Amino acid sequence: MNYKLNFELVPDGCWYSNLRTILSKTQWDFIRKDAISRAGGKCMICGRKCANFDVHERWRYDEENGVQILEDVVAICKDCHSVIHFGLTQLKSKRIEYYEDHFMRVNNCSYAEFKAALNQANIDHRRRNLIPEWKINLNYLRRYIGDQLL
């Protein structure tokens, strides 16, 4: 099912492969500010007004070729970000039911649909963890060529 808010469980081999560790602080700030500007004061997932955004990188995984592909950088509320990284949230938060409810509210779905989506995300995560090494594709950043970034 296609939901507005999805679980994005990052394969273990891709942890720390993110723009904050790859780019300079100045470059990351440029991209972060662009995402916040594009958000127009609202979470780019749930649409709720937001003053303090988390900036999240959206990745796609080409499992056949072992490539982690950057698809977008979005400004989102902390609740959506906690759902996206639900595995980490389960380890760190005592408010799991709140984030379950947030997923269901944003996606207008039932608890059974929430559980099915989480189960599928875990299956995808386990399968992607079988890939020993991921390459990284940052072609998304070409949109900033000609600006100050690259």
C-alpha positions as a printed NumPy array, in Angstrom:
array([[  0.   ,   0.   ,   0.   ],
       [  1.216,   3.511,  -0.734],
       [  1.093,   5.674,   2.36 ],
       [  2.012,   9.329,   2.884],
       [  4.029,   8.327,   5.956],
       [  6.174,   5.197,   5.704],
       [  8.701,   3.328,   7.775],
       [ 12.195,   3.775,   6.343],
       [ 14.369,   1.231,   8.076],
       [ 17.913,   1.911,   6.905],
       [ 20.019,  -1.186,   6.139],
       [ 22.724,  -1.628,   8.756],
       [ 25.455,  -1.185,   6.119],
       [ 24.089,   2.272,   5.251],
       [ 24.117,   3.703,   8.761],
       [ 26.147,   6.912,   8.811],
       [ 25.969,   7.169,   4.981],
       [ 24.104,  10.421,   5.072],
       [ 24.574,  13.943,   3.831],
       [ 25.583,  15.259,   7.245],
       [ 28.621,  12.954,   7.244],
       [ 29.455,  13.297,   3.537],
       [ 29.084,  17.044,   2.955],
       [ 30.662,  19.998,   4.668],
       [ 28.591,  21.821,   7.285],
       [ 28.083,  24.708,   4.833],
       [ 26.86 ,  22.368,   2.086],
       [ 24.519,  20.499,   4.44 ],
       [ 23.115,  23.779,   5.787],
       [ 22.39 ,  24.932,   2.231],
       [ 20.392,  21.765,   1.474],
       [ 18.691,  21.811,   4.882],
       [ 17.564,  25.416,   4.424],
       [ 16.294,  24.617,   0.926],
       [ 14.125,  21.778,   2.284],
       [ 12.749,  24.023,   5.037],
       [ 11.98 ,  26.737,   2.488],
       [ 10.165,  24.264,   0.216],
       [  8.078,  23.093,   3.194],
       [  6.433,  26.491,   3.553],
       [  6.01 ,  26.164,   7.312],
       [  4.283,  22.756,   7.165],
       [  5.506,  19.193,   7.564],
       [  6.065,  17.82 ,   4.069],
       [  4.394,  14.548,   5.099],
       [  1.472,  15.22 ,   7.44 ],
       [  0.946,  18.892,   6.58 ],
       [  0.907,  20.061,  10.199],
       [  2.27 ,  23.557,  10.87 ],
       [  5.766,  23.274,  12.226],
       [  8.269,  25.763,  13.617],
       [ 11.169,  23.388,  14.31 ],
       [ 11.704,  20.976,  11.448],
       [ 13.714,  17.812,  11.27 ],
       [ 15.307,  17.456,   7.855],
       [ 15.147,  13.929,   6.501],
       [ 16.866,  12.276,   3.565],
       [ 14.683,   9.989,   1.484],
       [ 16.56 ,   7.024,   0.053],
       [ 15.623,   4.303,  -2.405],
       [ 17.484,   1.003,  -2.418],
       [ 18.48 ,  -0.718,  -5.668],
       [ 18.981,  -4.16 ,  -4.19 ],
       [ 20.019,  -5.778,  -7.462],
       [ 23.02 ,  -3.452,  -7.776],
       [ 23.529,  -2.671,  -4.082],
       [ 23.037,   1.069,  -4.488],
       [ 21.562,   3.482,  -1.933],
       [ 20.015,   6.315,  -3.997],
       [ 19.196,   9.731,  -2.569],
       [ 15.742,  10.739,  -3.844],
       [ 14.826,  13.813,  -1.805],
       [ 15.528,  15.86 ,   1.279],
       [ 12.374,  16.889,   3.132],
       [ 11.488,  19.053,   6.126],
       [  9.201,  17.165,   8.494],
       [  7.812,  17.306,  12.015],
       [  9.426,  15.324,  14.805],
       [  6.428,  12.968,  15.011],
       [  6.711,  11.932,  11.356],
       [ 10.479,  11.557,  11.733],
       [  9.998,   9.29 ,  14.752],
       [  7.637,   7.081,  12.741],
       [  9.998,   6.931,   9.755],
       [ 12.805,   5.666,  12.009],
       [ 10.465,   3.471,  14.034],
       [ 13.139,   0.917,  14.94 ],
       [ 15.207,   3.612,  16.639],
       [ 12.075,   5.122,  18.171],
       [ 11.152,   1.754,  19.703],
       [ 14.562,   1.661,  21.396],
       [ 14.539,   5.249,  22.668],
       [ 10.934,   6.267,  23.336],
       [  8.324,   5.317,  25.884],
       [  5.625,   6.818,  23.626],
       [  5.346,   3.981,  21.077],
       [  1.522,   4.01 ,  21.061],
       [  1.577,   7.741,  20.301],
       [  3.716,   7.132,  17.186],
       [  1.562,   4.171,  16.164],
       [ -1.457,   6.479,  16.373],
       [  0.383,   9.161,  14.386],
       [  1.073,   6.673,  11.564],
       [ -2.582,   5.592,  11.511],
       [ -3.908,   9.169,  11.678],
       [ -1.664,  10.476,   8.871],
       [ -2.384,   7.463,   6.655],
       [ -6.044,   7.084,   7.65 ],
       [ -5.52 ,   3.387,   8.266],
       [ -6.314,   0.736,  10.853],
       [ -4.067,  -0.863,  13.437],
       [ -3.996,  -4.037,  11.318],
       [ -2.756,  -1.985,   8.351],
       [ -0.154,  -0.326,  10.59 ],
       [  1.101,  -3.76 ,  11.711],
       [  1.185,  -5.058,   8.11 ],
       [  3.208,  -2.028,   6.966],
       [  5.644,  -2.419,   9.857],
       [  5.978,  -6.136,   9.149],
       [  6.751,  -5.417,   5.479],
       [  9.326,  -2.783,   6.455],
       [ 11.043,  -5.331,   8.705],
       [ 11.052,  -7.932,   5.917],
       [ 12.592,  -5.37 ,   3.538],
       [ 15.154,  -4.409,   6.174],
       [ 16.248,  -8.013,   6.777],
       [ 16.552,  -8.649,   3.029],
       [ 18.577,  -5.473,   2.472],
       [ 20.891,  -6.425,   5.315],
       [ 21.967,  -9.444,   3.254],
       [ 23.749,  -7.094,   0.846],
       [ 27.328,  -6.916,   2.159],
       [ 28.22 ,  -3.44 ,   0.913],
       [ 26.142,  -0.597,  -0.457],
       [ 27.334,   2.018,  -2.931],
       [ 25.838,   5.488,  -2.709],
       [ 24.251,   7.533,  -5.5  ],
       [ 23.966,  11.267,  -4.872],
       [ 22.739,  12.334,  -8.319],
       [ 19.908,  14.153,  -6.527],
       [ 22.444,  16.804,  -5.561],
       [ 22.869,  17.789,  -9.213],
       [ 19.851,  20.048,  -8.726],
       [ 22.153,  22.313,  -6.697],
       [ 24.907,  22.58 ,  -9.316],
       [ 25.114,  26.184, -10.318],
       [ 24.045,  27.217,  -6.835],
       [ 26.502,  27.546,  -3.996],
       [ 26.636,  23.871,  -3.048],
       [ 28.836,  22.06 ,  -5.559]])
